[in-house]
């Protein structure tokens, strides 16, 4: 079987696909990715053949490709929705058709934010799947964008917006992550989320002069423009540097640790931090609310403080609060004092860790990647929707 994966040019969108792609490769199947040319280097570094497709851009540098993009914040979600569902989808679809003509995939597997694969697969008469983290919103508000993209490539209308999830949804998250008012498509199969580890580790488990015996707090704001939100890292550091905690801050490659000036012995600032090394030692994680970090924490039963900025992060923050695994510091509350108070609350109240550990235990018994491989094999063979039993 040949599986062609597609992703938006974003680390957070690509990473959840990697375990699925690796599992298929280990099972003896051929795997390739199609993505923005500039993002191909990151995909290739994970060991996959890569084809360029669509607009050449990076989500981390969104305003370079799209100068009209609103700044990071709650108002960007509407604009990004149109970008993903229409602009990038209709640009990628013709390239995906050319790739399919050369590489002949049996199935297309897309990240939830990438919609060009849906269009191309339907034009090719191939089944398609979506894998990763999904926010199961009603699709009807997106009907106009969805059908404009379909018209652009010569497909008939899909008024109920069922085609993106018609065949198979591999939801890499525990069922508890889905809110009661979020309608999961009938083709949804829940697969235990598996954290991605693909970057070099620049943070040792210990470092010279590190104070012993303190709670470990990790702060990370992801790899997109969110990690350049003015003043946010500074507020975190100012709020916690004088607290009795060990603070490890991961800032990504867009910033320099030297920008933050000298720090006391209990503070470490790094470009990249290995979650495999650090998270098992953490007492609390401060995050912008990206799916990857949240699931990595829940895999280990680590509670959080969520500081949402844009996109699906406010929804993710609300869900974390509803599940009792995090405190939320909203966009209008991001002061050092509020961040300190939220962190102290999570450290002091054992219910946050207990709730996170409960979800960790649920993840432990979920179907694994071998189930995902079997479902994709079945989809490629039968070319029919795979309805989940509930």
C-alpha positions in Angstrom: 0.0 0.0 0.0 1.1 3.5 -0.7 -0.1 6.3 1.6 0.4 10.0 0.7 0.2 12.3 3.7 -0.5 16.0 3.5 0.0 18.7 6.1 0.0 22.4 6.4 3.6 23.8 6.8 3.4 23.9 10.6 5.3 21.8 13.2 2.2 21.5 15.3 0.2 20.1 12.4 2.9 17.8 11.1 4.0 16.1 14.4 0.7 14.3 15.1 1.0 12.6 11.6 4.5 11.2 12.2 3.5 8.3 14.5 0.9 7.2 11.9 3.4 7.5 9.0 6.1 5.6 10.9 3.7 2.9 11.9 2.7 2.3 8.2 6.4 2.3 7.2 7.2 -0.3 9.9 4.3 -2.4 8.7 5.9 -2.5 5.2 3.9 0.1 3.4 5.3 3.0 1.3 4.8 6.5 2.8 5.4 9.9 1.4 4.4 13.5 2.3 3.2 16.4 0.2 3.6 19.9 1.7 4.8 23.4 1.1 8.3 23.4 -0.5 9.8 25.4 2.4 8.4 22.9 4.9 9.8 19.9 3.1 13.1 20.0 4.8 11.5 19.4 8.2 9.5 16.5 6.9 12.6 14.9 5.2 14.5 15.3 8.5 11.9 12.8 9.9 12.9 10.3 7.3 10.1 10.6 4.7 10.1 11.2 1.0 8.5 14.6 0.3 6.8 16.2 -2.7 6.3 20.0 -2.9 2.7 21.0 -3.2 0.7 24.2 -3.0 1.7 27.7 -1.9 5.3 28.0 -0.7 4.9 29.4 2.9 5.4 28.6 6.6 2.8 29.0 9.3 5.6 30.2 11.6 6.2 33.1 9.1 2.6 33.6 8.1 2.8 37.4 7.5 5.6 37.0 5.1 3.4 35.0 2.7 0.2 36.7 3.6 0.8 40.4 4.7 -3.0 40.9 5.3 -3.0 38.3 8.0 -4.4 39.6 11.3 -2.0 39.6 14.2 -2.1 36.6 16.6 -5.2 36.8 18.7 -8.9 35.7 18.8 -9.7 37.5 15.6 -7.3 35.5 13.5 -9.4 32.3 13.6 -11.9 33.4 11.0 -9.1 34.5 8.6 -7.1 31.3 9.1 -10.2 29.1 8.5 -10.6 30.7 5.1 -6.9 30.3 4.4 -6.9 26.6 5.2 -10.3 25.6 3.8 -10.2 27.7 0.6 -6.9 29.4 -0.3 -4.4 26.7 0.4 -6.8 23.8 -0.4 -7.5 24.9 -4.0 -3.8 25.7 -4.5 -2.6 22.3 -3.3 -5.2 20.1 -5.1 -3.7 20.5 -8.7 -0.2 19.6 -7.4 -1.5 16.6 -5.5 -3.1 15.3 -8.7 0.3 15.6 -10.5 2.0 13.8 -7.6 -0.6 11.0 -7.7 -0.1 10.6 -11.4 3.6 9.9 -10.7 3.6 8.2 -7.3 0.2 6.4 -7.5 -1.0 6.4 -3.9 -3.7 4.0 -2.7 -4.9 6.4 0.0 -4.4 10.0 1.1 -4.1 10.9 4.8 -4.3 14.5 5.7 -3.8 16.6 8.8 -7.1 18.1 10.1 -6.1 21.6 8.9 -5.2 20.5 5.3 -8.1 20.2 2.9 -6.5 19.9 -0.5 -6.2 16.2 0.0 -10.0 15.9 0.2 -10.4 17.6 -3.1 -7.6 15.7 -4.9 -8.7 12.3 -3.5 -12.3 12.8 -4.7 -11.1 13.9 -8.2 -8.9 10.7 -8.3 -11.6 8.4 -7.0 -9.4 7.5 -4.0 -10.4 7.1 -0.3 -8.9 9.6 2.1 -8.5 9.8 5.9 -7.8 12.5 8.4 -5.5 11.8 11.3 -4.4 13.8 14.4 -6.2 16.2 16.7 -9.7 17.3 15.7 -12.1 19.9 16.9 -15.5 18.4 16.1 -17.4 21.6 15.3 -20.5 21.7 13.2 -19.4 21.9 9.6 -22.3 23.9 8.2 -20.8 27.3 9.0 -18.0 26.4 6.6 -20.3 25.3 3.7 -19.6 28.4 1.6 -15.8 28.2 1.9 -16.0 24.4 1.4 -18.1 24.6 -1.7 -16.1 27.5 -3.2 -13.0 25.3 -3.0 -14.9 22.4 -4.6 -16.1 24.6 -7.5 -12.6 25.8 -8.1 -11.4 22.3 -8.9 -14.5 21.2 -10.7 -16.3 19.2 -8.0 -20.1 19.3 -7.4 -21.5 21.0 -4.3 -21.5 19.2 -0.9 -24.1 21.2 1.0 -23.8 19.2 4.2 -20.0 19.4 4.3 -19.7 15.6 4.8 -16.9 14.9 2.3 -13.9 15.8 4.5 -14.8 13.1 7.0 -16.5 10.7 4.7 -14.2 7.7 4.9 -12.1 7.6 8.0 -11.2 9.8 11.0 -8.2 8.7 13.1 -8.7 10.9 16.2 -5.4 10.8 18.2 -7.0 11.9 21.5 -8.9 10.3 24.3 -12.7 10.4 23.9 -12.9 12.6 27.0 -11.3 15.4 25.0 -14.4 15.7 22.9 -16.9 18.1 24.5 -20.5 16.9 24.9 -21.7 19.4 22.3 -19.2 18.5 19.6 -20.5 16.0 17.0 -17.9 13.4 16.1 -18.5 12.0 12.6 -19.6 8.4 12.4 -16.3 7.4 10.8 -14.3 8.5 13.9 -12.0 6.0 15.5 -10.1 7.0 18.6 -6.4 6.1 18.7 -4.2 6.7 21.7 -2.1 9.8 21.1 1.6 9.3 20.8 4.0 12.2 21.5 6.4 13.2 18.8 10.1 13.4 19.5 12.2 14.5 16.5 14.4 17.4 17.6 17.7 17.3 19.3 17.7 17.6 23.1 19.4 20.7 24.3 18.3 20.4 27.9 19.9 17.9 30.3 18.0 16.3 33.1 20.2 18.4 35.4 22.6 21.3 35.1 25.3 22.8 37.2 24.0 25.0 40.0 20.4 23.9 39.6 18.7 24.0 43.0 17.6 20.6 44.2 14.3 19.5 45.5 12.1 22.3 43.9 9.0 21.7 41.8 9.8 21.6 38.1 7.8 24.0 35.9 8.1 24.0 32.1 6.9 26.9 29.9 6.5 26.4 26.1 4.5 28.5 23.6 4.9 26.3 20.6 6.7 26.9 17.3 4.4 29.4 15.5 4.1 33.2 15.8 2.5 32.6 19.2 5.9 32.2 20.7 6.6 35.8 19.6 3.5 37.2 21.4 4.9 40.4 22.8 5.7 40.2 26.5 4.2 36.7 27.1 7.5 34.8 27.8 8.7 37.8 29.8 5.5 37.7 32.0 6.0 34.0 32.6 9.6 34.5 33.6 8.9 37.6 35.7 6.1 35.8 37.5 8.0 32.7 38.4 11.8 33.4 38.5 11.7 34.3 42.2 9.4 31.5 43.2 10.6 28.3 44.8 10.5 26.4 41.5 12.8 25.1 38.8 11.7 26.9 35.7 12.6 25.5 32.2 11.5 27.7 29.3 11.5 26.5 25.7 11.4 29.4 23.3 11.9 27.9 19.8 14.4 28.9 17.2 12.7 32.3 16.5 14.2 33.8 19.6 17.5 33.9 21.5 17.9 32.9 25.2 20.2 35.9 25.5 17.2 38.2 24.8 15.9 37.5 28.3 19.1 38.6 30.1 20.7 37.0 33.1 18.6 34.6 35.1 18.9 33.1 38.6 20.1 29.6 39.1 16.6 28.1 39.1 15.8 29.3 35.6 16.9 27.7 32.3 16.0 29.1 28.9 16.5 26.9 25.8 15.6 27.1 22.2 14.3 23.5 22.2 13.6 21.2 25.1 13.0 17.4 24.8 9.6 16.6 26.2 10.7 13.0 26.5 13.4 14.1 28.9 11.7 16.9 30.7 8.0 16.2 31.0 8.2 13.1 33.2 10.0 15.4 35.7 7.5 18.2 35.5 5.0 19.2 38.2 3.2 21.7 36.0 3.5 22.8 32.3 2.6 26.3 31.1 1.4 26.2 27.5 -0.3 28.2 24.9 -2.8 25.4 24.5 -1.5 23.7 21.4 -2.7 20.2 20.9 0.7 18.5 20.9 1.8 19.9 24.2 -1.5 19.2 25.9 -1.6 15.6 24.7 2.1 15.1 25.7 1.1 16.3 29.2 -2.0 14.1 29.4 0.0 11.1 28.3 2.0 11.5 31.4 -0.6 12.8 33.8 1.0 16.3 34.1 -1.3 19.2 34.9 -1.1 22.6 33.1 -1.6 26.3 33.1 -3.0 27.3 29.7 -2.4 30.8 28.2 -4.4 30.7 24.9 -3.6 33.2 22.2 -5.4 32.3 19.0 -6.8 29.5 16.6 -8.1 26.5 18.5 -6.2 27.4 21.7 -9.2 29.1 23.5 -11.3 26.0 22.9 -8.5 23.7 24.1 -8.1 25.9 27.2 -11.8 25.6 28.0 -11.6 21.9 27.5 -8.7 21.6 29.9 -10.5 23.6 32.5 -13.7 21.6 32.1 -11.7 18.4 32.6 -10.0 19.8 35.7 -6.5 19.3 34.3 -5.5 23.0 34.1 -6.0 26.6 35.2 -6.5 29.1 32.4 -5.0 32.6 32.1 -6.9 34.5 29.4 -5.5 37.0 27.0 -6.6 40.0 29.2 -5.1 38.5 32.3 -1.5 37.7 31.3 0.3 39.5 34.1 3.2 38.1 36.1 0.9 38.1 39.1 -1.9 36.1 37.4 0.5 33.6 35.9 2.2 33.1 39.3 -1.2 32.7 41.1 -2.4 30.1 38.5 0.8 28.1 38.7 0.7 28.1 42.5 -2.9 27.0 42.4 -2.1 24.0 40.2 1.0 23.1 42.3 -1.0 23.2 45.6 -4.3 21.6 44.6 -3.7 17.8 44.0 -7.0 17.5 42.1 -5.3 18.9 38.9 -2.8 16.1 38.8 -5.3 13.5 39.8 -7.6 14.5 36.9 -4.6 14.5 34.5 -3.6 11.1 35.7 -7.1 9.8 35.2 -7.0 10.8 31.6 -3.5 9.3 31.3 -4.9 6.0 32.5 -7.7 6.2 29.8 -5.1 6.8 27.1 -3.0 3.8 28.3 -5.8 1.4 27.4 -6.8 3.0 24.1 -6.2 1.3 20.8 -2.8 1.9 19.5 -1.2 2.6 16.1 -1.5 -1.0 15.0 -5.3 -0.4 14.9 -4.7 2.7 12.8 -2.6 0.7 10.4 -5.3 -2.0 10.1 -8.0 0.7 9.4 -5.9 2.4 6.7 -5.2 -1.0 5.1 -8.9 -1.8 5.1 -9.7 1.7 3.6 -7.2 1.3 0.8 -8.5 -2.2 0.0 -12.3 -1.6 0.3 -12.5 2.1 -0.6 -15.6 2.4 1.6 -16.3 4.5 4.7 -15.4 2.7 7.9 -18.2 3.4 10.5 -17.1 3.1 14.1 -19.0 0.9 16.5 -20.0 2.8 19.7 
